[in-house]
Every structure is written in structure tokens, then in C-alpha cells.
């Protein structure tokens, strides 16, 4: 599967390596083009997943604030709920499409 913005692939991994959480596909860290992401200062803590790290996605000269996020250190109860460790996995929204 791929996360794409226009013609730019931001993340890519086989479907079996992704994790689906609440309708969002989370890509493993190794499949994400980290050079396209810049850490955002936007704070958020999910009551069951833990502290979130948002990212601004940069493609060409365009910046898309908070369009990617990750849980670097999810709560153990969140990992148990999901059934797999999703530490550092990255999800996307809005303009970034996830396709097969």
C-alpha cells in the first residue's frame, strides 16, 4: 500500500505490514520517507493510545501541517487493545491518500 500526495509517495509497505486503527492505516517506520516529515509542536494525547507526535508533510515547496501522526511510545494497554505494537507507526489524513 502507498500513502501519496499528488504524485509523491510518502510511505509504502505491504498491506500485511500496516496496522489499521480506528479506520486509519498506520505504516511501519521503515516504510515512511522520513525526509518528507517535519515534527510539529501540536500537542495531543489520546486517552487510550498515549501521547501523539504530529508531523508537517513537505512536498516540493508545499507544507501540509499536521497531516501525519505517530505514537512513539503508546500505552501498553493501547498496544494490547490493538493487538500489535504500533510504536512509531505513521498514519496520514486529508490530502494524503492511502491506496493499494
ZADO-1210 file (C-alpha; in nm, 4 decimals, padded with zeros to 6 digits):
<atoms>
<atom x="00.0000" y="00.0000" z="00.0000" code="UNK" pos="1"/>
<atom x="00.1079" y="00.3587" z="-00.0503" code="UNK" pos="2"/>
<atom x="00.0404" y="00.6951" z="00.1110" code="UNK" pos="3"/>
<atom x="00.0541" y="00.9518" z="-00.1667" code="UNK" pos="4"/>
<atom x="00.0228" y="01.3265" z="-00.2006" code="UNK" pos="5"/>
<atom x="-00.0217" y="01.4153" z="-00.5659" code="UNK" pos="6"/>
<atom x="00.2456" y="01.2079" z="-00.7412" code="UNK" pos="7"/>
<atom x="00.4721" y="01.1832" z="-00.4365" code="UNK" pos="8"/>
<atom x="00.4873" y="00.8601" z="-00.2384" code="UNK" pos="9"/>
<atom x="00.5233" y="00.9454" z="00.1307" code="UNK" pos="10"/>
<atom x="00.5064" y="00.5899" z="00.2635" code="UNK" pos="11"/>
<atom x="00.4949" y="00.2422" z="00.1141" code="UNK" pos="12"/>
<atom x="00.4708" y="-00.1054" z="00.2637" code="UNK" pos="13"/>
<atom x="00.2926" y="-00.4362" z="00.2041" code="UNK" pos="14"/>
<atom x="-00.0611" y="-00.4413" z="00.3434" code="UNK" pos="15"/>
<atom x="00.0332" y="-00.7118" z="00.5938" code="UNK" pos="16"/>
<atom x="00.2912" y="-00.4747" z="00.7492" code="UNK" pos="17"/>
<atom x="00.0346" y="-00.1971" z="00.8078" code="UNK" pos="18"/>
<atom x="-00.1908" y="-00.1693" z="01.1116" code="UNK" pos="19"/>
<atom x="-00.5478" y="-00.0439" z="01.0898" code="UNK" pos="20"/>
<atom x="-00.6573" y="00.1596" z="01.3918" code="UNK" pos="21"/>
<atom x="-00.9905" y="00.3412" z="01.4037" code="UNK" pos="22"/>
<atom x="-01.0175" y="00.3493" z="01.0249" code="UNK" pos="23"/>
<atom x="-00.6643" y="00.4807" z="00.9656" code="UNK" pos="24"/>
<atom x="-00.3768" y="00.2856" z="00.8117" code="UNK" pos="25"/>
<atom x="-00.0547" y="00.3085" z="01.0109" code="UNK" pos="26"/>
<atom x="00.2657" y="00.2500" z="00.8131" code="UNK" pos="27"/>
<atom x="00.5732" y="00.0924" z="00.9717" code="UNK" pos="28"/>
<atom x="00.8585" y="00.3405" z="01.0308" code="UNK" pos="29"/>
<atom x="01.0835" y="00.1669" z="00.7745" code="UNK" pos="30"/>
<atom x="00.8254" y="00.2313" z="00.5009" code="UNK" pos="31"/>
<atom x="00.7951" y="00.6064" z="00.5636" code="UNK" pos="32"/>
<atom x="01.0026" y="00.8648" z="00.3758" code="UNK" pos="33"/>
<atom x="01.1040" y="01.0468" z="00.6932" code="UNK" pos="34"/>
<atom x="01.2734" y="01.3245" z="00.4944" code="UNK" pos="35"/>
<atom x="00.9253" y="01.4445" z="00.3926" code="UNK" pos="36"/>
<atom x="00.8094" y="01.4814" z="00.7552" code="UNK" pos="37"/>
<atom x="00.8917" y="01.7605" z="00.9998" code="UNK" pos="38"/>
<atom x="00.7928" y="01.7283" z="01.3653" code="UNK" pos="39"/>
<atom x="00.5061" y="01.9572" z="01.4610" code="UNK" pos="40"/>
<atom x="00.4644" y="02.1205" z="01.8029" code="UNK" pos="41"/>
<atom x="00.0903" y="02.0419" z="01.8037" code="UNK" pos="42"/>
<atom x="00.0123" y="01.8609" z="02.1303" code="UNK" pos="43"/>
<atom x="-00.2330" y="01.5755" z="02.1634" code="UNK" pos="44"/>
<atom x="-00.2734" y="01.2797" z="02.3954" code="UNK" pos="45"/>
<atom x="-00.5185" y="01.0058" z="02.3068" code="UNK" pos="46"/>
<atom x="-00.6877" y="00.8654" z="02.6171" code="UNK" pos="47"/>
<atom x="-00.6098" y="00.5073" z="02.5147" code="UNK" pos="48"/>
<atom x="-00.3154" y="00.5255" z="02.2691" code="UNK" pos="49"/>
<atom x="-00.0984" y="00.7808" z="02.4502" code="UNK" pos="50"/>
<atom x="00.0996" y="01.0900" z="02.3542" code="UNK" pos="51"/>
<atom x="00.0872" y="01.1690" z="01.9845" code="UNK" pos="52"/>
<atom x="00.3580" y="01.3231" z="01.7659" code="UNK" pos="53"/>
<atom x="00.2196" y="01.5193" z="01.4705" code="UNK" pos="54"/>
<atom x="00.4194" y="01.5938" z="01.1562" code="UNK" pos="55"/>
<atom x="00.4020" y="01.8539" z="00.8810" code="UNK" pos="56"/>
<atom x="00.4322" y="01.6885" z="00.5400" code="UNK" pos="57"/>
<atom x="00.6599" y="01.8760" z="00.2978" code="UNK" pos="58"/>
<atom x="00.6342" y="01.8018" z="-00.0732" code="UNK" pos="59"/>
<atom x="00.8131" y="02.0343" z="-00.3112" code="UNK" pos="60"/>
<atom x="00.7531" y="02.3828" z="-00.1757" code="UNK" pos="61"/>
<atom x="00.4206" y="02.2926" z="-00.0158" code="UNK" pos="62"/>
<atom x="00.3690" y="02.2270" z="00.3557" code="UNK" pos="63"/>
<atom x="00.0709" y="02.0384" z="00.4962" code="UNK" pos="64"/>
<atom x="00.0564" y="02.0931" z="00.8712" code="UNK" pos="65"/>
<atom x="-00.0331" y="01.8019" z="01.0986" code="UNK" pos="66"/>
<atom x="-00.1232" y="01.5674" z="00.8133" code="UNK" pos="67"/>
<atom x="00.0741" y="01.2790" z="00.9646" code="UNK" pos="68"/>
<atom x="00.0952" y="01.1448" z="01.3179" code="UNK" pos="69"/>
<atom x="00.2546" y="00.8734" z="01.5222" code="UNK" pos="70"/>
<atom x="00.2602" y="00.7335" z="01.8739" code="UNK" pos="71"/>
<atom x="00.6307" y="00.6943" z="01.9593" code="UNK" pos="72"/>
<atom x="00.5566" y="00.5334" z="02.2972" code="UNK" pos="73"/>
<atom x="00.1958" y="00.4105" z="02.3063" code="UNK" pos="74"/>
<atom x="00.0402" y="00.2995" z="02.6314" code="UNK" pos="75"/>
<atom x="00.0841" y="-00.0751" z="02.6969" code="UNK" pos="76"/>
<atom x="-00.2955" y="-00.1006" z="02.7252" code="UNK" pos="77"/>
<atom x="-00.3234" y="00.0587" z="02.3778" code="UNK" pos="78"/>
<atom x="-00.0851" y="-00.1979" z="02.2305" code="UNK" pos="79"/>
<atom x="-00.2879" y="-00.4707" z="02.3957" code="UNK" pos="80"/>
<atom x="-00.6120" y="-00.3247" z="02.2577" code="UNK" pos="81"/>
<atom x="-00.4723" y="-00.3071" z="01.9025" code="UNK" pos="82"/>
<atom x="-00.3096" y="-00.6481" z="01.9307" code="UNK" pos="83"/>
<atom x="00.0227" y="-00.5325" z="01.7882" code="UNK" pos="84"/>
<atom x="00.2935" y="-00.2867" z="01.8886" code="UNK" pos="85"/>
<atom x="00.2364" y="00.0264" z="01.6789" code="UNK" pos="86"/>
<atom x="00.5220" y="00.2322" z="01.8290" code="UNK" pos="87"/>
<atom x="00.6480" y="00.4787" z="01.5683" code="UNK" pos="88"/>
<atom x="00.3999" y="00.3727" z="01.3006" code="UNK" pos="89"/>
<atom x="00.2740" y="00.6707" z="01.0972" code="UNK" pos="90"/>
<atom x="-00.0797" y="00.7500" z="00.9780" code="UNK" pos="91"/>
<atom x="-00.1991" y="01.0192" z="00.7368" code="UNK" pos="92"/>
<atom x="-00.5144" y="01.2200" z="00.6632" code="UNK" pos="93"/>
<atom x="-00.6830" y="01.4812" z="00.4425" code="UNK" pos="94"/>
<atom x="-00.4935" y="01.5344" z="00.1145" code="UNK" pos="95"/>
<atom x="-00.2795" y="01.2245" z="00.1625" code="UNK" pos="96"/>
<atom x="-00.4471" y="00.9227" z="00.0088" code="UNK" pos="97"/>
<atom x="-00.3764" y="00.5644" z="00.1092" code="UNK" pos="98"/>
<atom x="-00.4079" y="00.3357" z="-00.1919" code="UNK" pos="99"/>
<atom x="-00.3372" y="-00.0306" z="-00.2782" code="UNK" pos="100"/>
</atoms>
